[in-house]
Each structure stands twice: as C-alpha cells, then as structure tokens.
Amino acid sequence: MWSRLLVSIAIAVIAALVVTALIGWIFRLVARRRGWPERAVHRLRWPFRWLLMAVGVWIAVAFALRGLPVGQEDVDHVVNLLFNILVIALAAWFVGALVSLVVDLVLARYRTDVADNRVARRVRTQVLIIRRVVYVVIVIVAFASSLLLFPEARAAGTSLLASAGVVSIIGGLAAQSTLGNVIAGMQLAFSGAIRVDDVVVANSTWGRIEEITLTYVVLHVWDDRRLVLPSTYFTTTPFENWTRTSSQLMQSVDFDLDWQVDVQAMRDELHRVLARTKLWDGRVAVLQVTDAVGGTIHVRVLVSAVDAGTLFDLRCFVREELIRWLHEEQPAALPRTRVLMTEPTGDAGRERRIRTGERGDRELFGGSKEGDARGKDFTGPVQVQRPR
C-alpha cells in the first residue's frame, strides 16, 4: 500500500511539474510579446506550481487510499480536510499573485517619472488602495472557507448570525476610529484630494506623499524623516497640496534694504541671475518694492520653477547672488540704522544755553534784544551788574 502511495505521489508531482513548465513557457512567451513586467510574471510561477502539485498529490493520495480495508471513511475525511485547507491557502496565494500582476500591468501604463504625471499619480493611488482591499477580501474568504469545512463552525454560524446585529453595534463602537480611518482612506483614494508623490504641507511640515493605506498616510519629509498621519487628518484638517493640478510653483525672496538702493539696477541684475541658471522655468520673474516705511524699504522678488524642490534651490540661488551683487555694486543699499541728534528741550536746554552763553529765540521776554524790550514793559529797565 505504501509503495502504491509513493508511486502515485511521485507521478502526481512529475505531472504537475510538467504541466506547470508547459503552461509557464506559454505564459512567458505571451508576456514577452506583450511587454509585461518580468518580475510580476515570475511571481506567478511558484504559487501556480505549488497549487497544481497539491491538487495532483491530493488526487494521488485519494486514489492510493481506496484499497484500505478498515477505517476508509475516517482516513478519507482527514485527508480531504487537510488537502482542502492546503488547496484553499494555495489558491488564495495564487489569486493574490494574479491580482498583483494585473495591478503591475495597469501601473505600467501610467508612468510617474514624467513631467506631467498628475493622472498617473491619481490612478496609482486608487489602484494601490484597491489592491489592498482585494488582498483583505481574499484572506477573509480563504479563512471563512477553511472554517466552513468543520461541522462545528457551520453549526456555530447559525447562532452567530442571530446575534450579528448586537455584535456589529459593539464592534462599530469599539473600532470607531479604525473604521473612520478606513472610510477616510477610501475617500482619499477616489476623491483625488491627495495622491502618491503629491507635495503637501501637513501639520506644519513640508513633504511628499510616499504611501497611502486604508488607515494612514506616510509623508516623506524633506530631511528624510517619515511622518505618519491617520487618514482622517486629511479629511478633517486643512492642508496645502502644492501639486493638486500642476507641479509648477512660484514663491518670493524678500529683502529689507536702505532707501538708497537702485531698484532698477537690482531688477536688471535679477534677470541676469535667472538667465545663468536652469532652475528657473521662465514663467515668472518680478522684482517690486512692496513696502517703504521706517528706515528700510521691502523688496520682494517673485520667481517660479517646475516643482517644489527646484523652486527651493532657485530661491536660495537668487538670494545668494543678489546679496553678493549688493555687497559689490550697491554697498550703500545695505540696511543701516540712522540716529538723528536733536537739542534737548525744557529746563535742561535753558540751563545749557545759559551755561554756554547761547542765545535763542524760544524765550518771549528775554534771550534776545526784542525779548528784553518786551520784558521792560512789565518789569522796567533791566539792571545789568557789571563786574568790578
């Protein structure tokens, strides 16, 4: 009996290998002609091979065990139960690999390494979310199918259905935040508010959307940190999306300069600076005086670039070049603080004028010939005591 079992298993394994090799060769030939991703096609080989081998061994073992004289039903039940669970697990693995192949084929049609990739990023975000949902459904279906193989589980299912309403209410209350994040994740995937590779400012942090899952969003910060935010953050809190409709942006470079700055010469230098760099996209180049109060004037330079990273580098370049030009060509335009010295007033000023012999016109009845004349009308002639 054992020899018959081993021979049957060997024949089944060899047949499965031959069938998988033949089907795999045909599939690879088709994939090569259609330009399918080789890595995605390769992932299908192992789950398909193991699935066919499991089915073949199951058939071989069932055929070999038919000659058992005693306990045929018990052995068949155990064998069928084990192979049923194994085949369900391998089938779930194969279906997951097949879904991954379909996703890779869809994503290959929408490239994100081009200048205008807004549609590609939206499709990529939605497809990745759908893939995660399908994976969850596959696992749940496989697990439920395995449980249904046990009579005890089928009997318990009837009583569970009767209390499904109560359980769903309790589960909903207990997992309210989790379910909220799941719903928010689905909303983000299909509303287009954010997409993978979008540049956003969230929680006062600038970064790029690296991953969107059903419950959280990973933000790749500019300094290579990862900020993980719940999906509900992007549905309940205002945030900035710098690549919502286009990746092109413009921002300002600000200066506080002295009133003696030659604004037109600085404007001409700005255009010469932008002409020397490839960071500028040629759309916006404006220099204006936006404020002129106090001891300085506020000069704002507005420039544009193809994306946020390039714009940051362009602003730094323009700032450095204009500072160098100000030091070399317009040193009088550098900001400075002026102090205006004025005469003190009141008793302190009167005492200083008396002490220094100064005479002014701020006294009505003295301090000048006209003041002394007016003073005589009220006090009589002024007696001047001459020194002996």
GIDAJO-V617786 format. One line per field, one symbol per residue. phi: phi as a letter, one per 30 degrees, with the letter a starting at -180 (. if undefined). psi: psi as a letter, one per 30 degrees, with the letter a starting at -180 (. if undefined). burial: # if it has 24 or more other ideal C-beta (glycine too) atoms within 12 Angstrom, else .. A space follows every 50 residues. Layout:
# GIDAJO-V617786
phi: ???
psi: ???
burial: ???
This chain:
# GIDAJO-V617786
phi: .dddddddddddddddddddddddddddddddddiddddddddddddddd dddddddedddddddddddbiddddddddddddddddddddddddddddd dddddddddbdcccdccdddddddddddddddddeddddddddddddddc ddddddddddddcdddddddddddcddddddddddddddcdidbbdidcb cbhibcacdcabcdbbbccdddcidccccdddedcbbdbccdbdcaddbb bcbcbcbddddcdddddddedddddcbcddcidbabbbdcaabicbcccc ccbbadadddddddddddddddddddddcbdddddbccbcdbddcidddd dddddcidbbcccdcliadddddddddcbidddcdddd
psi: eeeeeeeeeeeeeeeeeeeeeeeeeeeeeeeeefhlkeeeeeffeeeeee eeeeeeeeeeeeefgfgkekgeeeeeeeeeeefeeeeeeeeeeeeeeeee eeeeeefffjkgglejgeeeeeeeeeeeeeeeeeeeeeeeeeeeeeeffk eeeeefeeeeeegeeeeeeeeeeeheeeeeeeeeeeeeeffgellkgkkl jkhgkkakjekjafflkkjjlfgglkjjklefefffkklkjfheflfklk lljkkjllfgkjeeeeeeeeeeeeffkffkggekjkkljfkilbflkjkk kklllfleeeeeeeeeeeeeeeeeeeeefifffkklkkkjklkllaeeee eeeeefgkkagfkehlfleeeeeefefffakkjjjkk.
burial: .......##..##..#...#...#..#...#....#...##.###.#### ############.##.............#...################## ####..##.#.#....##.#############.##..#...#...#.... ..............................#########..######### ##...###############......#########...#.###...#### ###.####..#.#..##.###.##..#.##...##.#.#......##### ########.##..##.###.###.##...#..#................. ......................................
